[in-house]
């Protein structure tokens, strides 16, 4: 398995002959609205996509969406919809999002009902995990979406948490399933009011301690409402003695996470 960090929550997961684009935000720098009303109102995204992104996208075979409604452009923006429409790339999603995406001309292939339990996909299985994308008044306004657990033959199990804070349900899921690789948001995003709507430094450190596998942190340094920096998270991980298992990739970086490589990394961490 290889995971390439593009920007924010947008990654490409490669296993077997599949190259799966997750939660694409493909807009140019500062072409999307600010996400804060007070303070410095910076337009998004804060950075461009990495060099050679077009060439990398040309290898994509599928797309996987965790959530996309209620204005969540950081997981599916207009540029991404246009690219998916023009390429006809199959888009895997929940039945909840299927009609919304189909109305936008995408090649939708929704998961069947009952996707909370493992269902067949690409020679392995996929199942969804509930997300809590904020609490209180802000939480009631958000689209909470899902995370995914992918289990493919010959590959480490992969948990894509989606946009969520670290809830008892997420803790319990990670403790029970111990995914080989967890990809989690770490930006500590918050609006002008309310609490964090995704994991921040403390949540990511706690999840890394709970997990026996590799944790990859993203959703960093690309959006104006995400204050956590890569450097700040790395310093905290070092102090918490989880730095050897917590990966904080740069935009454009690719990680090789096959079983042999992952076992070697975990052994080194111990």
N, C-alpha and C positions, 0 to 999 in steps of 0.2 A: 504494500500500500504506500502511495505517496500522497502527501497533502501539500498543495501550493497555496500560500496566502496571497491573495490579490490585494484586497483593501477592505478594511472594516470587517464585516461578517462574510464577505465574499471569498470563497475558497473553491479550489478544484480538488476533488478526491479521485484518485486513480487506483483502481484495482481490476486485475484481469484486463479485459478489453474495454472497460468502461471508464470514462472520464466525466465525472459528475460535477457540474457547476452548482454551487449552493448559494442561494440568496443573493442574486446578482444586483449590484448597484454599479452601473457602468457610465454614469454621467461624468462630464468633465469637471475639473476643479471649479468650485464656487458657482456652479450652475443651478444649484438647488437652494431652497429658502433656509434662513436661520432656524434654529430649534430652541432659541432662547429669546425672550422679549426684553429682559433687563440686561444690563451690563454690555459687554462687547458683543454686538449682534453680527457674528461672522456667518457668511454664507457657506453652504456645504456642497460637496465634501471639501475638506480643508487641503487635501493633497490630490494629485493626479493619480491615475492608475499607473502601475509599473510599466517600464519599457517592455516591448514585445507582447503586450497583453493581447493584441489582435491575433498574433500567431498562436498564442496559447489557447485562446478561445476557439480557434479553428479546429482544435483537436477534441472539443467537447462532444460527448455523445448524448448526455441527458442533463436535465436541470432538476433540482430538488428545492422546494420552497417550504420554509417553516411557517411563515405568515406574510401577508401582503395587503390586507385590507386596512381601512381606517387611516390611510395616509402614511403607511410605513414605507416610505420611499427608500430607506436605507437597506431594505431587503429585496425590493423589486421596484426600480424606478422606470421612468418612461424610456430611457435609453436601453435598458435591459429588455423591456417588453418589445421594443422595436426589433432588437437583435434576435430575440427568441421567435418572433413572428416571421422575420425574414429568413431565418435558417430552418424553421420548422422543427426545432429541437424538442423532443418529447419532454414534457414538464410533469414531474411526479409531485403530487400534492395530496392533501386530505380532501374528502368529499365536500367539506365546508368551503374550501377555496375554489373548487372545480368550476362552478358556474361563473364566478367572478373572473377567473382567468380565461375561460372559454369565450366570454363576451368580449374580450380584448384580442381575440383571434389567435390565441396560443394553442399549441398542440398538446392538450391536456390529457394526462393519463392518471386519473385519481386512484388512490389506494381504495381497496374495498372497504365496506363497513366492517367493523370489528378489527380495525387496524391497531387497536390498543394491545392486541396480542400479535405474535409473529405471523406475518403473511409472506408468501413467496415473492421474491424479487431478485432478478439477475443471478439465479442459481443459488441464492442464499435466502435470508429473511430480513424483513424490516418491520419495526413496530414503532408506535409513537409513544411519547412521554409528555405528560402535561407540562405546560409552562405557566409561570406566574410573572407577567410582565409589569410588575408594579402593584402596589396595594393602595388602599384608601380611595379617595376621589380620583386621583390620577389613574389608578388601576382599573377603575370602572370605565374609563374612557379609552383604554388601550385594547388592541387586538392581541390576545394572549398566545395564540398559535400553539405549536407543538415542537418538541424535540424528536429526534429519531435515533433508534439503536439499529445499526446495520451489522449483520453477522454473515460473513461471506467465507466460503471454504478457503482454507489456507491463508487467511488474513486475520489480524487482530480484530476483535470486535470494536466498533466505532460508535461512540455516543456523541451526536451533534446536539447540544443542549437547546439550541434556539435561544431566543431572548427571554431570559428568566433570572429572577433572583434565586438565591440558594434557599429553597423551601424544605420543609421536612420530607415532602414527596421526592424531591430531587436527591436529597441526602440518602433517603431510603433506597431509591433506585440504584444509585451508584454503589452503595454498600452491598446490596443484594446481588447485583450483576457484575460488578467490578470490570467495567469495560477496559479493553486493552489500551484504548486511546479515547480521551475525552476532549472535545473542542468546545470551549466555553467563552462567553463574552466577558470581558474584564474591564470595560471602560468606565464603570460606575456612572452610567448615564442618568441624568436627572434634569427635570425642567425647573422653571422658576419657583414652583411650589412642589411640596411632596418629597418623598424619599426616592432612593435609587430605584430605577426600573430594570436594571440588569445587575449582574454581579460586579462588585468592585474588588479592591485589593483584599479585604478581609475574607470575603466569600470565596475568592479563588484560592487563597492560601488554605482555607479550611477544606475545600474540595480536594486540593492536592494532598492534604494529609489523610483524607478519608480514602482516596483512591490508591490502589496498588499498581496502577498503570501509568501511562504518560498523559499529561495534561497540556493542552495547547491553548494559549490565551490569545484571543483576537478582539475585534471591536475596539481598537485602540488608535488614537491620534488621527482619526479621519472625520469625526463629527464634532460640532461645536458644543454639544451638551455632554461630552464624555471627557471628564477632567483627568482620568488616570493616564499616566505616561508609561511607556515601556521601561524607561529607566526606573521610575518609582516602583513599578511592580517587581522588577528584577532585584532591586535593593531589598524589598520586603521578603521576597522569596529566599534570598541569601540568608537573611536574618532568621527566617523560619526553618532553615535547613531543608527546603524542598526544591532548591534551584536546579538540582540535577535531574529532576523529573518534570519540571515546569518549563515549557518551551514558549518563548515569546517571539515569534518569527517577524522579521521585517516584511514589508510589502514586497512581493515578488519572490520571496524565499520559498524553497521547496524542501520538504522533509521526507526522508525515506523511513517508513515505519513498518517494514515487513516483520514477520515474527522473529527472525534471527536478530535483526537490528534492534527491535524493541526489547527482546530478552537481554541483550547485551547492555542496553541503556539502563534497564531496571536493575540488573545485577550491579552495575557501576554505582547506581544510586544507593544501594544497600551497603 
